[in-house]
Structure formats: structure tokens, C-alpha cells
């Protein structure tokens, strides 16, 4: 299955987002994407299945948790 990374600006936000998404049944893994993939310099990301990205974004927006861009891996 294809996976994507939703970038986060800090480890604290990544942990908070992971906890919130887990409550909604979305399993994610906190990763450190390659600096080559993140032109904005995002240091952390949430790796998940591609089909979960849309729902994860909706949940994070509802919970006012900021995120960056979506990276293909």
C-alpha cells in the first residue's frame, strides 16, 4: 500500500496529532522526513496509509492542530 507523510513543525505537535488520530482509529507513525523532501524544514511527520490522509486532515483541522504539507514516500 502507498504511504504518505503529513509534515509537522515540531515533535510536540506530532505527538499530540498522533494521540488525536488514534482516538479516531487512524494509526500513524512519527517519522523524521529527509530534509530534501521538506523545503520548509519541517522536522517531523506522521506517516500513514494514503487513503487515510483526507480523513486525518479533517480531524486535525477540527482539533485545531496545525500541519504542513503531504509528502509521497
TIMI-2910 file (N, C-alpha, C, CB; in pm, 1 decimal, decimal comma, always signed):
<rs>
+----------+----------+----------+----------+----------+----------+----------+----------+----------+----------+----------+----------+------+
!      n_x !      n_y !      n_z !     ca_x !     ca_y !     ca_z !      c_x !      c_y !      c_z !     cb_x !     cb_y !     cb_z ! resn !
+----------+----------+----------+----------+----------+----------+----------+----------+----------+----------+----------+----------+------+
!    +83,1 !   -118,1 !     +0,0 !     +0,0 !     +0,0 !     +0,0 !    +87,9 !   +124,9 !     +0,0 !    -94,7 !     -0,5 !   +121,0 !  Unk !
!    +34,9 !   +228,7 !    -62,1 !   +109,0 !   +353,0 !    -65,0 !    +94,5 !   +427,2 !    +66,6 !    +62,6 !   +440,0 !   -180,4 !  Unk !
!   +203,2 !   +492,0 !   +105,5 !   +204,3 !   +566,9 !   +230,3 !   +239,8 !   +711,4 !   +200,9 !   +303,7 !   +505,2 !   +331,7 !  Unk !
!   +196,6 !   +799,6 !   +288,0 !   +224,9 !   +941,6 !   +277,1 !   +269,2 !   +993,2 !   +413,4 !   +100,9 !  +1019,6 !   +225,3 !  Unk !
!   +337,5 !  +1108,4 !   +409,9 !   +379,2 !  +1174,2 !   +533,4 !   +313,2 !  +1311,0 !   +537,8 !   +535,3 !  +1186,0 !   +542,7 !  Unk !
!   +246,6 !  +1339,9 !   +647,4 !   +189,1 !  +1470,8 !   +673,1 !   +286,9 !  +1542,7 !   +765,5 !    +43,8 !  +1460,6 !   +736,5 !  Unk !
!   +348,1 !  +1650,4 !   +717,9 !   +455,2 !  +1714,6 !   +794,3 !   +400,3 !  +1795,9 !   +911,4 !   +538,1 !  +1804,5 !   +703,1 !  Unk !
!   +482,8 !  +1801,9 !  +1016,0 !   +451,1 !  +1877,2 !  +1137,6 !   +572,6 !  +1962,5 !  +1172,3 !   +412,6 !  +1781,4 !  +1257,0 !  Unk !
!   +548,9 !  +2075,0 !  +1237,7 !   +659,4 !  +2166,1 !  +1267,5 !   +738,0 !  +2128,9 !  +1392,7 !   +606,9 !  +2304,8 !  +1282,3 !  Unk !
!   +681,3 !  +2043,0 !  +1476,6 !   +753,2 !  +2006,8 !  +1598,8 !   +716,0 !  +1865,8 !  +1643,4 !   +723,2 !  +2107,6 !  +1711,0 !  Unk !
!   +799,7 !  +1811,8 !  +1728,4 !   +773,2 !  +1679,2 !  +1783,1 !   +650,3 !  +1683,8 !  +1874,3 !   +896,5 !  +1626,5 !  +1860,6 !  Unk !
!   +633,9 !  +1792,3 !  +1946,7 !   +519,9 !  +1806,3 !  +2036,4 !   +388,8 !  +1800,4 !  +1959,1 !   +529,2 !  +1937,5 !  +2114,5 !  Unk !
!   +381,1 !  +1872,5 !  +1848,0 !   +259,6 !  +1868,6 !  +1764,8 !   +237,9 !  +1730,7 !  +1704,4 !   +267,9 !  +1973,2 !  +1653,0 !  Unk !
!   +345,5 !  +1665,4 !  +1664,7 !   +334,0 !  +1531,6 !  +1607,1 !   +277,1 !  +1433,7 !  +1709,3 !   +470,9 !  +1482,6 !  +1556,8 !  Unk !
!   +323,1 !  +1442,0 !  +1831,5 !   +272,7 !  +1352,8 !  +1937,8 !   +125,8 !  +1382,8 !  +1966,2 !   +356,8 !  +1368,7 !  +2068,0 !  Unk !
!    +91,5 !  +1509,9 !  +1975,3 !    -47,8 !  +1548,6 !  +2000,3 !   -138,0 !  +1498,9 !  +1887,2 !    -60,0 !  +1702,4 !  +2015,0 !  Unk !
!    -94,7 !  +1518,6 !  +1763,6 !   -172,4 !  +1475,2 !  +1648,6 !   -188,9 !  +1323,2 !  +1647,4 !   -106,0 !  +1522,1 !  +1519,2 !  Unk !
!    -82,3 !  +1251,2 !  +1679,1 !    -88,1 !  +1104,9 !  +1682,1 !   -193,4 !  +1057,8 !  +1782,9 !    +50,5 !  +1045,7 !  +1717,5 !  Unk !
!   -196,0 !  +1120,2 !  +1899,5 !   -293,3 !  +1081,9 !  +2002,6 !   -436,4 !  +1108,1 !  +1957,2 !   -265,6 !  +1157,7 !  +2132,4 !  Unk !
!   -458,3 !  +1224,3 !  +1896,8 !   -592,6 !  +1258,7 !  +1849,5 !   -636,1 !  +1162,2 !  +1739,3 !   -596,6 !  +1404,7 !  +1797,9 !  Unk !
!   -549,4 !  +1137,9 !  +1642,8 !   -584,3 !  +1048,4 !  +1532,7 !   -609,9 !   +906,0 !  +1581,8 !   -473,4 !  +1048,2 !  +1428,1 !  Unk !
!   -533,8 !   +861,8 !  +1681,4 !   -553,9 !   +728,6 !  +1738,1 !   -695,4 !   +713,8 !  +1794,7 !   -449,7 !   +700,9 !  +1847,7 !  Unk !
!   -744,5 !   +820,5 !  +1858,0 !   -881,2 !   +816,7 !  +1913,3 !   -985,9 !   +797,9 !  +1804,6 !   -910,8 !   +945,1 !  +1990,7 !  Unk !
!   -953,4 !   +839,5 !  +1682,0 !  -1044,8 !   +824,6 !  +1568,9 !  -1015,5 !   +699,2 !  +1486,8 !  -1037,1 !   +947,0 !  +1479,8 !  Unk !
!   -926,3 !   +615,6 !  +1535,5 !   -898,6 !   +489,7 !  +1468,9 !   -797,9 !   +497,5 !  +1355,1 !  -1023,9 !   +434,6 !  +1417,4 !  Unk !
!   -720,7 !   +606,9 !  +1349,6 !   -619,0 !   +620,4 !  +1246,1 !   -482,8 !   +595,8 !  +1308,5 !   -625,0 !   +760,7 !  +1178,9 !  Unk !
!   -414,6 !   +494,3 !  +1258,6 !   -283,2 !   +458,4 !  +1309,1 !   -175,4 !   +531,8 !  +1229,1 !   -262,1 !   +305,3 !  +1302,3 !  Unk !
!    -87,8 !   +603,8 !  +1299,3 !    +20,6 !   +676,2 !  +1233,8 !   +151,5 !   +645,0 !  +1304,1 !     -6,4 !   +828,5 !  +1233,5 !  Unk !
!   +258,8 !   +674,0 !  +1234,6 !   +392,8 !   +655,4 !  +1289,3 !   +464,6 !   +790,2 !  +1278,3 !   +471,8 !   +540,5 !  +1213,3 !  Unk !
!   +526,0 !   +835,8 !  +1386,8 !   +601,3 !   +961,0 !  +1383,2 !   +737,0 !   +931,9 !  +1319,5 !   +617,7 !  +1022,6 !  +1527,3 !  Unk !
!   +769,2 !  +1010,3 !  +1217,6 !   +895,2 !   +991,7 !  +1144,2 !   +965,8 !  +1126,3 !  +1128,0 !   +869,3 !   +926,7 !  +1004,8 !  Unk !
!  +1093,7 !  +1119,1 !  +1090,4 !  +1171,7 !  +1238,4 !  +1057,5 !  +1200,7 !  +1233,7 !   +908,4 !  +1304,8 !  +1246,5 !  +1141,6 !  Unk !
!  +1123,1 !  +1309,4 !   +829,4 !  +1144,6 !  +1305,7 !   +684,8 !  +1279,5 !  +1364,6 !   +645,9 !  +1033,4 !  +1380,7 !   +613,4 !  Unk !
!  +1329,2 !  +1320,5 !   +533,5 !  +1455,5 !  +1371,4 !   +481,3 !  +1443,7 !  +1521,6 !   +455,2 !  +1495,8 !  +1296,4 !   +351,7 !  Unk !
!  +1545,5 !  +1600,1 !   +491,3 !  +1542,5 !  +1744,3 !   +464,4 !  +1525,4 !  +1776,2 !   +316,1 !  +1669,8 !  +1808,9 !   +515,4 !  Unk !
!  +1566,5 !  +1686,1 !   +228,9 !  +1547,5 !  +1706,0 !    +84,6 !  +1400,2 !  +1707,2 !    +46,3 !  +1619,9 !  +1596,9 !     +6,4 !  Unk !
!  +1317,6 !  +1637,0 !   +123,9 !  +1174,6 !  +1629,7 !    +93,8 !  +1094,7 !  +1745,2 !   +153,0 !  +1118,8 !  +1499,8 !   +144,5 !  Unk !
!  +1153,4 !  +1817,7 !   +246,4 !  +1080,0 !  +1922,2 !   +317,4 !  +1146,4 !  +2058,2 !   +297,9 !  +1070,4 !  +1888,9 !   +466,9 !  Unk !
!  +1110,9 !  +2128,6 !   +191,9 !  +1171,7 !  +2258,6 !   +165,0 !  +1147,3 !  +2360,9 !   +275,5 !  +1119,7 !  +2312,3 !    +35,3 !  Unk !
!  +1040,6 !  +2344,1 !   +352,3 !  +1012,5 !  +2436,7 !   +462,7 !  +1090,0 !  +2400,2 !   +588,7 !   +863,2 !  +2438,7 !   +493,1 !  Unk !
!  +1156,4 !  +2288,1 !   +586,5 !  +1236,8 !  +2247,9 !   +701,8 !  +1159,2 !  +2178,3 !   +811,8 !  +1303,5 !  +2366,5 !   +758,7 !  Unk !
!  +1043,0 !  +2123,1 !   +779,9 !   +965,5 !  +2051,6 !   +882,2 !  +1047,3 !  +1933,0 !   +932,0 !   +827,3 !  +2003,7 !   +825,7 !  Unk !
!  +1056,8 !  +1921,2 !  +1061,8 !  +1145,1 !  +1821,6 !  +1120,4 !  +1076,2 !  +1689,5 !  +1152,6 !  +1206,0 !  +1876,6 !  +1244,2 !  Unk !
!   +944,5 !  +1688,5 !  +1158,2 !   +872,9 !  +1566,7 !  +1195,1 !   +754,2 !  +1546,6 !  +1103,2 !   +826,9 !  +1572,4 !  +1341,6 !  Unk !
!   +707,9 !  +1423,7 !  +1097,9 !   +592,2 !  +1395,1 !  +1015,7 !   +515,6 !  +1276,2 !  +1069,1 !   +633,8 !  +1370,5 !   +872,6 !  Unk !
!   +393,3 !  +1262,4 !  +1020,7 !   +309,0 !  +1149,0 !  +1055,4 !   +294,6 !  +1062,7 !   +931,8 !   +169,7 !  +1194,9 !  +1109,1 !  Unk !
!   +346,6 !   +942,6 !   +937,6 !   +337,8 !   +850,9 !   +824,5 !   +211,9 !   +767,2 !   +838,6 !   +463,5 !   +760,3 !   +815,7 !  Unk !
!   +135,0 !   +759,8 !   +728,4 !     +9,8 !   +684,0 !   +730,9 !    -23,2 !   +633,8 !   +591,5 !   -105,9 !   +770,1 !   +785,6 !  Unk !
!   -121,8 !   +547,4 !   +584,2 !   -169,2 !   +497,9 !   +456,1 !   -230,6 !   +613,4 !   +377,1 !   -271,9 !   +383,4 !   +475,6 !  Unk !
!   -210,4 !   +611,8 !   +246,3 !   -256,7 !   +720,8 !   +161,4 !   -407,6 !   +745,1 !   +173,9 !   -221,5 !   +691,5 !    +17,1 !  Unk !
!   -486,1 !   +638,6 !   +184,9 !   -631,0 !   +654,8 !   +190,0 !   -679,0 !   +723,7 !   +317,7 !   -697,4 !   +520,4 !   +177,4 !  Unk !
!   -593,4 !   +734,5 !   +420,0 !   -632,6 !   +796,6 !   +546,5 !   -602,7 !   +946,7 !   +551,3 !   -562,1 !   +727,7 !   +660,9 !  Unk !
!   -528,3 !   +998,3 !   +455,0 !   -484,3 !  +1137,5 !   +459,3 !   -601,7 !  +1235,3 !   +468,6 !   -400,9 !  +1169,1 !   +336,5 !  Unk !
!   -699,5 !  +1220,8 !   +383,7 !   -811,6 !  +1315,3 !   +380,8 !   -884,0 !  +1320,7 !   +514,9 !   -910,0 !  +1277,4 !   +270,2 !  Unk !
!   -913,3 !  +1205,0 !   +569,6 !   -982,1 !  +1199,8 !   +699,3 !   -894,0 !  +1256,2 !   +810,0 !  -1022,8 !  +1055,3 !   +733,2 !  Unk !
!   -764,3 !  +1225,2 !   +805,9 !   -672,0 !  +1276,6 !   +907,0 !   -666,3 !  +1429,8 !   +903,4 !   -531,2 !  +1217,7 !   +885,7 !  Unk !
!   -662,8 !  +1486,2 !   +783,6 !   -660,3 !  +1632,2 !   +770,9 !   -786,9 !  +1693,0 !   +830,3 !   -645,4 !  +1673,8 !   +622,9 !  Unk !
!   -901,6 !  +1634,5 !   +800,5 !  -1028,1 !  +1684,6 !   +856,5 !  -1025,2 !  +1681,3 !  +1009,2 !  -1147,2 !  +1601,4 !   +804,1 !  Unk !
!   -975,9 !  +1572,6 !  +1065,8 !   -970,5 !  +1557,3 !  +1211,4 !   -874,2 !  +1659,3 !  +1272,6 !   -927,6 !  +1413,7 !  +1249,4 !  Unk !
!   -757,4 !  +1676,6 !  +1211,7 !   -661,3 !  +1772,2 !  +1265,1 !   -716,2 !  +1914,8 !  +1257,7 !   -528,7 !  +1762,4 !  +1188,9 !  Unk !
!   -783,4 !  +1948,1 !  +1149,3 !   -843,6 !  +2081,6 !  +1138,0 !   -952,4 !  +2102,5 !  +1242,7 !   -901,9 !  +2102,4 !   +997,6 !  Unk !
!  -1036,1 !  +2002,0 !  +1265,5 !  -1140,3 !  +2010,8 !  +1368,5 !  -1080,2 !  +2034,1 !  +1506,6 !  -1225,0 !  +1883,2 !  +1369,6 !  Unk !
!   -964,2 !  +1975,1 !  +1531,1 !   -899,0 !  +1985,5 !  +1661,8 !   -795,2 !  +2097,9 !  +1666,9 !   -832,8 !  +1853,5 !  +1696,9 !  Unk !
!   -791,6 !  +2177,9 !  +1561,7 !   -701,3 !  +2294,4 !  +1552,6 !   -554,9 !  +2258,0 !  +1575,5 !   -742,8 !  +2400,0 !  +1653,6 !  Unk !
!   -513,7 !  +2150,2 !  +1512,2 !   -373,6 !  +2108,4 !  +1517,9 !   -311,8 !  +2141,1 !  +1381,6 !   -359,6 !  +1953,6 !  +1553,1 !  Unk !
!   -216,7 !  +2234,2 !  +1379,7 !   -157,8 !  +2274,2 !  +1251,6 !    -66,7 !  +2166,5 !  +1192,7 !    -79,5 !  +2402,9 !  +1268,9 !  Unk !
!    -62,9 !  +2164,3 !  +1060,9 !    +22,2 !  +2068,6 !   +990,3 !    +74,5 !  +2137,1 !   +865,0 !    -55,9 !  +1936,6 !   +954,8 !  Unk !
!   +170,2 !  +2071,9 !   +801,0 !   +231,4 !  +2128,4 !   +682,8 !   +179,5 !  +2065,1 !   +555,7 !   +379,6 !  +2113,7 !   +689,8 !  Unk !
!   +269,2 !  +2005,7 !   +482,6 !   +234,4 !  +1950,8 !   +352,2 !   +230,4 !  +1798,4 !   +353,2 !   +332,9 !  +1998,9 !   +247,9 !  Unk !
!   +183,8 !  +1742,8 !   +242,9 !   +176,4 !  +1598,0 !   +226,2 !   +292,7 !  +1555,4 !   +136,9 !    +38,0 !  +1553,9 !   +165,0 !  Unk !
!   +370,7 !  +1459,7 !   +185,7 !   +485,0 !  +1410,3 !   +109,3 !   +459,7 !  +1266,8 !    +66,1 !   +615,1 !  +1419,9 !   +192,0 !  Unk !
!   +495,6 !  +1236,6 !    -57,8 !   +491,9 !  +1099,0 !   -105,0 !   +623,0 !  +1031,5 !    -70,2 !   +465,3 !  +1092,7 !   -257,2 !  Unk !
!   +617,1 !   +905,9 !    -32,3 !   +740,6 !   +834,2 !     +1,3 !   +752,6 !   +709,2 !    -82,6 !   +744,8 !   +798,4 !   +150,7 !  Unk !
+----------+----------+----------+----------+----------+----------+----------+----------+----------+----------+----------+----------+------+
</rs>
